[in-house]
């Protein structure tokens, strides 16, 4: 059996350093925009990209699970959705975006992150 390196040389989803800086300070509410354009789906905060998912099978899977974690609908092409969630939920959204969906064990982590995000949202959606 061939051993795979679980850290891709070229990331499937781009997670910015700004995203990691944003979750470093706990906040009850962070306003963001979740949008889709011809290059993919992005989550932004004050015009800064946090996460960018390409229009690939893995990228769109990540975007769909991110929307589920945030409690909002995945935006249609050319559309945007306002999002307001805590940094705790955002931490899980970023973790979900960073999963490699080609690895079976990612499903276990995904399930856990989605459960935790829902509990932290109190079962409510994250849209404004």
DAQUI-V90664 format. One line per field, one symbol per residue. ss: DSSP state (H for helix, E for strand, C for the rest). A space follows every 10 residues. Layout:
ss=???
//
This chain:
ss=CCCCCCCCCC CCEEECHHHH HHHCCCCCCE EEEEEEECCE EEEEECCEEE EEEECCHHHH HHHHHHHHHH CCCCCCCCCE EEEEECHHHH HHHHHHHCCC CCCCCHHHHH HHHHHHHHHH HCCCCCCC
//
